[in-house]
Amino acid sequence: MRGALLIVLVLLGAMVARPVMAIVHVDINEELDRIKELGMPEDRGKVVPGLKEDIDGILAGRILPQRIPNAKYRIAVFEFEDPDHTGLGSAVSALIGREILLSSGLRSLGVLRYFGSLEPSRGHPQSYFDKVDLVVAAQHANLAVWGMIRRDGNDIVVDVQAQIPDAMVEDYFTWKLTLPQAMGGETLLARVWPTRMRIQRARLPAGFAPALQRMADAVDVVRESPSDTARVIARIPKDTTYSVQEVRGDWAKFVINGESGWTRRAVQCTRECAPLLATAGFVGALLSFGNGGPVPAVSKDLSRDAAVVARQLAVLTSLRKKEFHPASYYLERWDDGHARDFGAPYADVLALSSLAAQLQEQRGREYDTIRLDDDAVRKVATDLARASQDDPRNVEVLNNLAVLFRVLRDERRAGLASRLSAAAQQRSDVEPAQ
Amino acid sequence: MSHSLRNKLLCVVLVSLAGCWGDKTPAPVVVLGSVRDGATDSALEGAEVIARLGSRTQGRAFSDREGNFQMQFDAPASDGAQAFVLSASLGGYRATSTPFSIAKGRTTASSYPLHLVSDALASCTREAGPAVVVGHFRAPLGQPDPDLADRIAAALQYDLDEKVQTTRLVNSKRPGIFACGDVEPKDPERYGSFARFLGVDAFVGGIVSSPGSSNVRVQMFLADGYGFMTSPSRVVSDGVDLNDPSLSRLAPEAMTAVMTALVVGYKLANKPEECVELVGVSERLLPVLPDALVRLREECQAVLPNRGLL
C-alpha cells in the first residue's frame, strides 16, 4: 500500500515537473550559415539573428530562439573531430550525449547534437572552443562537449573537451563574500576556472573501433518493449526531436514523431569503452551541481582540468552550506600544504573561505561592526598576490586583492591591483569572439 | 679698353666656359655588389642587376657564380649627389631594389649586397603576431605528398588551439600556424634562420624516408627563431603508413618545442603575462613541465607588474 502510494506520488511529481529530455541533431556549419544568412540586413525581421548580431545579442543579454525551448537545461554535444578517419566521430558523441541525457538525474534536460567540423574554415574563421562558444551562446546551452579522435600507432586517442558558458558560471559556479562595513563593505568574488577544459584523454586499442561503433549504433535502436529480444520498431533518426517519457532500469522510453519505443543505455560500453562514460558522468554531475547536486566525482580516467574544477567545487559546496574553513583545512587534507598546483582560482576560493571562517568566529557580534585583524587579512592578501604571479590577468583575483589592500589601507598595492584588473578587463572586452 | 684688361676679360670668360663644360661631362662609375638568397645567404648566379636614375636605365650586369656583380656606366654629370636605384631580379625570386647615391663620380658605398627572397618564401613571411610555419616535408622517392605540410599545420593548429584557447590570451595575439610546403631549407640547422627571416617564432619541417617496407620513418625538425634551442628539436616516428592521414600527428615533444618557442617569443616581445599564461596552460596539459619552460616562467614572472603586489 505504502509502495503504491509512493509510486502515485512519484508519478504525480513527474507530471507536475513536466520532465523534458530531448535530442536535436544539427549540422553546425549549416547552422552558422543559416544564422549568417538570416543575419543579412534584408533579413532583419527573421527570428534567428546573424552571427554578428548573435554575438551582440549575447553580450547585450538578449534571449535568442532556442531549439529545445521547454527544457530547463540544454547541453550541446558536437560530433567529434575525426581527421584520421576512424569513423568514430559520430559514435563517440552519440554515446556520450545519450549517457549524459540518461544519467544526469536532471528532470528537464535537452541534448543538442551538432554535426560538422569545428576546424576553422574560410567562411567561419573561428575554431574549436571559439566556434562552440558561438553556437552554445546562441542556444543558451548550459554546457558543451566536443572532442578530437586521432590514431596513434595501434591506438585511438580520444580527447574530450568541455566548456561551461559564462552565464552558467555566473549562475552556478561563483560565490560572493560581502565584507562588514567596518572593513569597507565591499564584495569579494570567487569564480570557477577553467571553464574550457579537457576532461579526458582516453586511449583505446584501434581494434576496438568496430565494437565501439556497434555500441553507438545500439543506443539508437528503438524496440517495442524494454528487452533486448523485443522487436526493433525504429532507429532514432538524425534531424529529429525526441523526448524521454519514462526510464525503467537501463531502458528509456522515447517518443519519436508521436510514436513511442524503448532504447537501452550503453550498458555494453564496458572495458575499453567504459572510460568514455566517465566523461558523461562528470558532465552530468557538473550540470546537476548547478542544480544543487554533489561535487562531481573525478575518476582516474579524467584529466587534471577535471580535478582542478572538482577541487574548487568542493570548496564551493562548503561555502554554499555556510561551512567555512581556513585554507589550511583544505590544503592539509588534499594538497600537501600548497595550492599552487591547482591554480589561482583555487587560491581565490580558498582566500574567501579563510576570510569567511574568520568572520564566522566573530559571530555574536553585529556583522557590520566586525573588523578582522590586519595581520590575518594581510596573510590572505599575500597568498592571493602570490597566486596572481601564476595567473597575472585573473580579474577576480586582482579585484579581490584591490579590496583587501584597501582594507589594509595599502593604497599603493590597491591602486596597482585595480589598474591591472582594469587592463585585463579592457583586453578581454576587445577580445573578438571570432 | 686696354690690351691687358681685354686679356683679363677673355680669361674670365674662358675659365667660366671651361667650368661649365667641365660639369656637363659624364663621369664613369663602377658599382660593385652581390646577390644572395635572403633566407640561406647562398650566392645567386645569373641575377640581373640594373641601375636606374629616375626611369632611365643607366647600367646593367649579371651576378657571377659567387653572386658578385660589377657594373660600369657613365653617370650624368651633376653638381651634387644623385639618387639611383639598384634592382635585382631572378626567376623564382621576388625582385628587390635598394637606393644608392653617386657623388663626384663615385658610389657612396664600396659594395651593395642585395638579398632576394624566393617566391615561396615571400608569401610566407608574417608581419604581426606569434606564428609557426610548417615547411616542406621531403617525401620518399616516388611517393610525393603535396598536402603533408597542410595536414601537419592543421594538426598543429588543433594542438595549439586546444591549449591557447583555454588561456586568457586575447585573440589578436594568439599564435597562428601556417603551412608553407614550398619552403624547403636544405638543412634543419637552417630552420632557425628561416624562422627569423620569416618573422615567426618557429619553423617546422622534416623528412619522410622509406627504409624498405611499406611503412616509413618520419623525422620532424623544429627550431625557434631566437636561437633559444641550441639545435633543432628532432622527433622521429617509425612504422608510419604513408597513406595513413595520421602521419600528420605531432609527437608531444614537438608540441613542447612549439610552446617553448612561443613562450620565448612572448618573453622577448616584453609580454610577460602571455609568457606566464602559456607556460601555465602547458603545465595543465603536459605530464611534466620541461625545465626550459620552468626557467622561462620564472624570468617572465620577475618582470610582471604583479610583482608589485607582493
Chai-1 contact restraints between the chains, C-beta under 6 A:
chainA,res_idxA,chainB,res_idxB,connection_type,confidence,min_distance_angstrom,max_distance_angstrom,comment,restraint_id
A,D84,B,P245,contact,1.0,0.0,6.0,A-B,restraint_1
A,D84,B,S246,contact,1.0,0.0,6.0,A-B,restraint_2
A,S127,B,D161,contact,1.0,0.0,6.0,A-B,restraint_3
A,Y128,B,D161,contact,1.0,0.0,6.0,A-B,restraint_4
A,F129,B,Q165,contact,1.0,0.0,6.0,A-B,restraint_5
A,R150,B,R249,contact,1.0,0.0,6.0,A-B,restraint_6
A,R151,B,S246,contact,1.0,0.0,6.0,A-B,restraint_7
A,P194,B,T166,contact,1.0,0.0,6.0,A-B,restraint_8
A,R196,B,T166,contact,1.0,0.0,6.0,A-B,restraint_9
A,R304,B,R284,contact,1.0,0.0,6.0,A-B,restraint_10
A,A385,B,L309,contact,1.0,0.0,6.0,A-B,restraint_11
A,A385,B,L310,contact,1.0,0.0,6.0,A-B,restraint_12
A,S388,B,N306,contact,1.0,0.0,6.0,A-B,restraint_13
A,S388,B,L309,contact,1.0,0.0,6.0,A-B,restraint_14
A,Q389,B,Q301,contact,1.0,0.0,6.0,A-B,restraint_15
A,Q389,B,N306,contact,1.0,0.0,6.0,A-B,restraint_16
A,P392,B,E273,contact,1.0,0.0,6.0,A-B,restraint_17
A,P392,B,V276,contact,1.0,0.0,6.0,A-B,restraint_18
A,P392,B,L304,contact,1.0,0.0,6.0,A-B,restraint_19
A,P392,B,N306,contact,1.0,0.0,6.0,A-B,restraint_20
A,R393,B,R168,contact,1.0,0.0,6.0,A-B,restraint_21
A,R393,B,E273,contact,1.0,0.0,6.0,A-B,restraint_22
A,L401,B,L309,contact,1.0,0.0,6.0,A-B,restraint_23
A,R413,B,L309,contact,1.0,0.0,6.0,A-B,restraint_24
A,L416,B,G308,contact,1.0,0.0,6.0,A-B,restraint_25
A,R427,B,V170,contact,1.0,0.0,6.0,A-B,restraint_26
A,E431,B,V170,contact,1.0,0.0,6.0,A-B,restraint_27
A,E431,B,N171,contact,1.0,0.0,6.0,A-B,restraint_28
A,P432,B,N171,contact,1.0,0.0,6.0,A-B,restraint_29
